[in-house]
């Protein structure tokens, strides 16, 4: 029985979607405060004002994401042309959606163009680079749609790492989505010059 339980994959989880408008209209300030009061959940807002809620990821996925953040952080510190963010950072995209990703990077001059007040909350800016790491329970199509939304709003390079199927989807503006099977590394140039993401510890 124990071996059977170990091999069964967890069911995919679809985000809980709350239809707010027109019954309840939250300002950006109210939505920010709502997220601060519910920090145990990943909460996002769609361009149509719907609120999506996901539970925390499992410990294994969190460990793999930590490795991803460390790699990006080391390169970011050495390169010096931008700043990195972890999964707790939310951004207000040009279409009005408020999203967070497992890892993100923004050019320094873009970030510094924001006021201190804008930087402190869900900054009105679209990251130049984002990564989504699929957990065993994540719905793949939901993540694909999220990556495309980032690209449509100004992201230059997006990676969707599907550990379940050992595939990486690469998103770029005005280009076909590229899918790699079990790659050992991902070259993130020219958006992140010299950054090679090592997937050996993430798989």
Secondary structure, DSSP 8 states (H G I E B T S, - for coil): -HHHHHHS----B--EEE--TTT----HHHHHHHHHHTTTSEEEE-TTS-EEEE----HHHHHHHHHHHHHHHHHHHHH-SEEEE-TT-EEE-TTS-EEE-SEEEEEHHHHHTS-HHHHHSSBS---SEEEEEE-TTB-HHHHHHHHHHHHHTT-SEEEEEETTTTEEEEE-TTS--EEEES-SEEE-TTTTTT-EEE-TTT-
